Amino acid sequence: MNDDVVKRLKNIEGHVKGIETMVENEAYCIDVIRQIHAVQSALEKVSEIILDGHLHSCLITAVRGEDADERERVLTEITDIFVMKK
């Protein structure tokens, strides 16, 4: 997972630099916005990959564990992430 996420983030970094260049060169606004949306979509995909890894590791470990406080903490973290997005 890590290699894929890093590769995606480097790709996103390149896109952001491209957007910066577009703005500096006064590119057509709609073209800039399209590129921004592409970066936002790419970041969402990275977030999904990381969340999937978290659910299949940290969350499962906490849910299977004996510590009720730890279970609640991990579940609250997940809930907070989705509430924050709204």
CNS distance restraints for C-alpha pairs under 8 A (distance, minus, plus):
assign (resid   1 and name CA) (resid   5 and name CA) 6.20 0.50 0.50
assign (resid   1 and name CA) (resid  49 and name CA) 7.56 0.50 0.50
assign (resid   1 and name CA) (resid  50 and name CA) 7.93 0.50 0.50
assign (resid   1 and name CA) (resid  53 and name CA) 7.64 0.50 0.50
assign (resid   2 and name CA) (resid   6 and name CA) 6.10 0.50 0.50
assign (resid   3 and name CA) (resid   7 and name CA) 6.07 0.50 0.50
assign (resid   4 and name CA) (resid   8 and name CA) 6.15 0.50 0.50
assign (resid   5 and name CA) (resid   9 and name CA) 6.10 0.50 0.50
assign (resid   5 and name CA) (resid  46 and name CA) 6.15 0.50 0.50
assign (resid   5 and name CA) (resid  49 and name CA) 7.51 0.50 0.50
assign (resid   5 and name CA) (resid  50 and name CA) 7.83 0.50 0.50
assign (resid   6 and name CA) (resid  10 and name CA) 6.16 0.50 0.50
assign (resid   7 and name CA) (resid  11 and name CA) 6.28 0.50 0.50
assign (resid   8 and name CA) (resid  12 and name CA) 6.17 0.50 0.50
assign (resid   8 and name CA) (resid  42 and name CA) 7.58 0.50 0.50
assign (resid   8 and name CA) (resid  46 and name CA) 7.07 0.50 0.50
assign (resid   9 and name CA) (resid  13 and name CA) 6.07 0.50 0.50
assign (resid   9 and name CA) (resid  43 and name CA) 7.80 0.50 0.50
assign (resid   9 and name CA) (resid  46 and name CA) 7.66 0.50 0.50
assign (resid  10 and name CA) (resid  14 and name CA) 6.34 0.50 0.50
assign (resid  11 and name CA) (resid  15 and name CA) 6.40 0.50 0.50
assign (resid  12 and name CA) (resid  16 and name CA) 6.17 0.50 0.50
assign (resid  12 and name CA) (resid  39 and name CA) 6.06 0.50 0.50
assign (resid  12 and name CA) (resid  42 and name CA) 6.88 0.50 0.50
assign (resid  12 and name CA) (resid  43 and name CA) 7.51 0.50 0.50
assign (resid  13 and name CA) (resid  17 and name CA) 6.28 0.50 0.50
assign (resid  14 and name CA) (resid  18 and name CA) 6.18 0.50 0.50
assign (resid  15 and name CA) (resid  19 and name CA) 6.22 0.50 0.50
assign (resid  15 and name CA) (resid  35 and name CA) 7.48 0.50 0.50
assign (resid  15 and name CA) (resid  39 and name CA) 6.79 0.50 0.50
assign (resid  16 and name CA) (resid  20 and name CA) 6.24 0.50 0.50
assign (resid  16 and name CA) (resid  36 and name CA) 7.77 0.50 0.50
assign (resid  16 and name CA) (resid  39 and name CA) 7.21 0.50 0.50
assign (resid  17 and name CA) (resid  21 and name CA) 6.30 0.50 0.50
assign (resid  18 and name CA) (resid  22 and name CA) 6.17 0.50 0.50
assign (resid  19 and name CA) (resid  23 and name CA) 6.20 0.50 0.50
assign (resid  19 and name CA) (resid  32 and name CA) 6.29 0.50 0.50
assign (resid  19 and name CA) (resid  35 and name CA) 6.67 0.50 0.50
assign (resid  19 and name CA) (resid  36 and name CA) 7.25 0.50 0.50
assign (resid  20 and name CA) (resid  24 and name CA) 6.17 0.50 0.50
assign (resid  21 and name CA) (resid  25 and name CA) 6.06 0.50 0.50
assign (resid  22 and name CA) (resid  26 and name CA) 6.03 0.50 0.50
assign (resid  22 and name CA) (resid  27 and name CA) 5.05 0.50 0.50
assign (resid  22 and name CA) (resid  32 and name CA) 6.69 0.50 0.50
assign (resid  23 and name CA) (resid  27 and name CA) 5.89 0.50 0.50
assign (resid  23 and name CA) (resid  32 and name CA) 7.23 0.50 0.50
assign (resid  27 and name CA) (resid  31 and name CA) 7.01 0.50 0.50
assign (resid  27 and name CA) (resid  32 and name CA) 6.79 0.50 0.50
assign (resid  28 and name CA) (resid  32 and name CA) 6.54 0.50 0.50
assign (resid  29 and name CA) (resid  33 and name CA) 6.21 0.50 0.50
assign (resid  30 and name CA) (resid  34 and name CA) 6.10 0.50 0.50
assign (resid  31 and name CA) (resid  35 and name CA) 6.38 0.50 0.50
assign (resid  32 and name CA) (resid  36 and name CA) 6.24 0.50 0.50
assign (resid  33 and name CA) (resid  37 and name CA) 6.17 0.50 0.50
assign (resid  34 and name CA) (resid  38 and name CA) 6.28 0.50 0.50
assign (resid  35 and name CA) (resid  39 and name CA) 6.32 0.50 0.50
assign (resid  36 and name CA) (resid  40 and name CA) 6.21 0.50 0.50
assign (resid  37 and name CA) (resid  41 and name CA) 6.13 0.50 0.50
assign (resid  38 and name CA) (resid  42 and name CA) 6.18 0.50 0.50
assign (resid  39 and name CA) (resid  43 and name CA) 6.14 0.50 0.50
assign (resid  40 and name CA) (resid  44 and name CA) 6.21 0.50 0.50
assign (resid  41 and name CA) (resid  45 and name CA) 6.33 0.50 0.50
assign (resid  42 and name CA) (resid  46 and name CA) 6.40 0.50 0.50
assign (resid  43 and name CA) (resid  47 and name CA) 6.16 0.50 0.50
assign (resid  44 and name CA) (resid  48 and name CA) 6.19 0.50 0.50
assign (resid  45 and name CA) (resid  49 and name CA) 6.29 0.50 0.50
assign (resid  46 and name CA) (resid  50 and name CA) 6.25 0.50 0.50
assign (resid  47 and name CA) (resid  51 and name CA) 6.00 0.50 0.50
assign (resid  48 and name CA) (resid  52 and name CA) 6.02 0.50 0.50
assign (resid  49 and name CA) (resid  53 and name CA) 6.33 0.50 0.50
assign (resid  50 and name CA) (resid  54 and name CA) 6.19 0.50 0.50
assign (resid  51 and name CA) (resid  55 and name CA) 6.08 0.50 0.50
assign (resid  52 and name CA) (resid  56 and name CA) 6.21 0.50 0.50
assign (resid  53 and name CA) (resid  57 and name CA) 6.13 0.50 0.50
assign (resid  54 and name CA) (resid  58 and name CA) 5.29 0.50 0.50
assign (resid  54 and name CA) (resid  59 and name CA) 6.27 0.50 0.50
assign (resid  55 and name CA) (resid  59 and name CA) 4.87 0.50 0.50
assign (resid  55 and name CA) (resid  60 and name CA) 6.41 0.50 0.50
assign (resid  56 and name CA) (resid  60 and name CA) 5.83 0.50 0.50
assign (resid  57 and name CA) (resid  61 and name CA) 6.07 0.50 0.50
assign (resid  58 and name CA) (resid  62 and name CA) 6.17 0.50 0.50
assign (resid  58 and name CA) (resid  74 and name CA) 7.89 0.50 0.50
assign (resid  59 and name CA) (resid  63 and name CA) 6.07 0.50 0.50
assign (resid  59 and name CA) (resid  71 and name CA) 7.83 0.50 0.50
assign (resid  59 and name CA) (resid  74 and name CA) 6.32 0.50 0.50
assign (resid  59 and name CA) (resid  75 and name CA) 7.51 0.50 0.50
assign (resid  60 and name CA) (resid  64 and name CA) 6.06 0.50 0.50
assign (resid  61 and name CA) (resid  65 and name CA) 6.05 0.50 0.50
assign (resid  62 and name CA) (resid  66 and name CA) 8.00 0.50 0.50
assign (resid  62 and name CA) (resid  67 and name CA) 7.57 0.50 0.50
assign (resid  62 and name CA) (resid  70 and name CA) 6.15 0.50 0.50
assign (resid  62 and name CA) (resid  71 and name CA) 5.04 0.50 0.50
assign (resid  62 and name CA) (resid  74 and name CA) 6.93 0.50 0.50
assign (resid  63 and name CA) (resid  71 and name CA) 5.41 0.50 0.50
assign (resid  65 and name CA) (resid  71 and name CA) 7.48 0.50 0.50
assign (resid  67 and name CA) (resid  71 and name CA) 6.46 0.50 0.50
assign (resid  68 and name CA) (resid  72 and name CA) 6.21 0.50 0.50
assign (resid  69 and name CA) (resid  73 and name CA) 6.07 0.50 0.50
assign (resid  70 and name CA) (resid  74 and name CA) 6.21 0.50 0.50
assign (resid  71 and name CA) (resid  75 and name CA) 6.20 0.50 0.50
assign (resid  72 and name CA) (resid  76 and name CA) 5.96 0.50 0.50
assign (resid  73 and name CA) (resid  77 and name CA) 6.24 0.50 0.50
assign (resid  74 and name CA) (resid  78 and name CA) 6.49 0.50 0.50
assign (resid  75 and name CA) (resid  79 and name CA) 6.30 0.50 0.50
assign (resid  76 and name CA) (resid  80 and name CA) 5.98 0.50 0.50
assign (resid  77 and name CA) (resid  81 and name CA) 6.31 0.50 0.50
assign (resid  78 and name CA) (resid  82 and name CA) 6.73 0.50 0.50
assign (resid  79 and name CA) (resid  83 and name CA) 6.18 0.50 0.50
assign (resid  80 and name CA) (resid  84 and name CA) 5.84 0.50 0.50
assign (resid  81 and name CA) (resid  85 and name CA) 6.51 0.50 0.50
assign (resid  82 and name CA) (resid  86 and name CA) 7.10 0.50 0.50
